[in-house]
Amino acid sequence: MDVIEIDAATGSVVERAFTPEEAAQRATDAAAVEAERAAAEAEAVERAAARRALLERLGISEDEAVLLREAGV
């Protein structure tokens, strides 16, 4: 069974399979979540690459950047 419906007023429980419409919506929702996850991962990779490039242009290491940030520079 895919769906468990509980009627709070009566306490009755119905277990049933997804309807075709529910199954399609579930697949659409899962694809959207996966696309969002992939986009967030790609953005994180881009940010890391941009940070590394900036540090390289500045000629400092990650540790030095942390020290400067902590010093308020």
C-alpha positions as a printed Julia matrix, in Angstrom:
73×3 Matrix{Float64}:
   0.0    0.0     0.0
   1.17   3.49   -0.83
  -1.35   5.67    1.0
  -2.7    5.42    4.53
  -5.71   7.64    5.17
  -6.77   8.18    8.78
 -10.08   9.8     9.67
  -9.39  11.64   12.93
 -13.08  11.93   13.77
 -13.89   8.24   13.43
 -10.45   6.68   13.8
 -10.97   4.62   10.66
  -7.87   3.72    8.68
  -7.86   3.06    4.94
  -4.81   1.69    3.17
  -4.78   1.99   -0.61
  -2.56   2.32   -3.65
  -1.83   5.69   -5.24
  -4.24   6.76   -7.94
  -2.62   7.35  -11.35
  -2.88  11.1   -10.72
  -1.23  10.81   -7.3
   1.54   8.62   -8.71
   2.19  11.14  -11.49
   2.29  14.02   -9.01
   4.66  12.08   -6.77
   7.01  11.48   -9.72
   6.82  15.17  -10.69
   7.56  16.25   -7.12
  10.49  13.83   -6.85
  11.97  15.15  -10.11
  11.61  18.74   -8.88
  13.36  17.93   -5.6
  16.19  16.2    -7.46
  16.56  19.19   -9.83
  16.72  21.58   -6.86
  19.35  19.39   -5.18
  21.45  19.25   -8.34
  21.18  23.03   -8.81
  22.23  23.67   -5.2
  25.18  21.3    -5.58
  26.26  23.0    -8.82
  26.01  26.4    -7.13
  28.16  25.2    -4.23
  30.78  23.91   -6.66
  30.74  27.26   -8.51
  31.13  29.22   -5.28
  34.04  27.05   -4.16
  35.78  27.5    -7.51
  35.21  31.27   -7.4
  36.6   31.4    -3.86
  39.68  29.41   -4.84
  40.22  31.7    -7.85
  39.9   34.81   -5.68
  42.34  33.48   -3.1
  44.76  32.61   -5.88
  44.49  36.13   -7.36
  45.1   37.59   -3.9
  48.0   35.22   -3.36
  46.73  33.97    0.01
  45.73  30.61    1.42
  42.37  29.63    2.87
  43.89  29.78    6.36
  45.17  33.3     5.74
  41.74  34.36    4.5
  40.18  33.0     7.69
  42.7   34.92    9.8
  41.95  38.14    7.9
  38.2   37.6     8.33
  38.63  36.97   12.06
  40.77  40.1    12.36
  38.01  42.12   10.71
  40.18  43.11    7.75
